[in-house]
Amino acid sequence: MLGINGGEAIILVLLALFIIGPERLPEYAEKLKELVKAAKRYATGATEELKETLGPEIADVDWRKLDPRQYDPRTIVRQALLEDDEPARPGPQRPVPVLTRLAPGERAPFDTEAT
């Protein structure tokens, strides 16, 4: 959750109880309850407003298909590599550049106008 494991959470709760004290504990529990209720109202209101704004077609969206946790990068790369290239378009064809290897010790060409 916040990088806190169960034992640390228990220690924090006990520390908070010790610092707050038994006489102020009901007051802070009531404040926490109101805070949780307000957060729930806010989330519900935001959801309703989103549904109003986007209309009835929002119900037709398959959210599981859009979940980024389902994507495996290896599968995406494999599919991209195995896809057929775009079909050749009619019109002038661009020449394919000829690649040559440099001989050992030969310097690569340098373009003074390139940045």
Secondary structure, DSSP 8 states (H G I E B T S, - for coil): --S--HHHHHHHHHHHHHHH-TTTHHHHHHHHHHHHHHHHHHHHHHHHHHHHHH-GGGGG--GGGG-GGG--HHHHHHHHHHS------SS------------TT------TT--
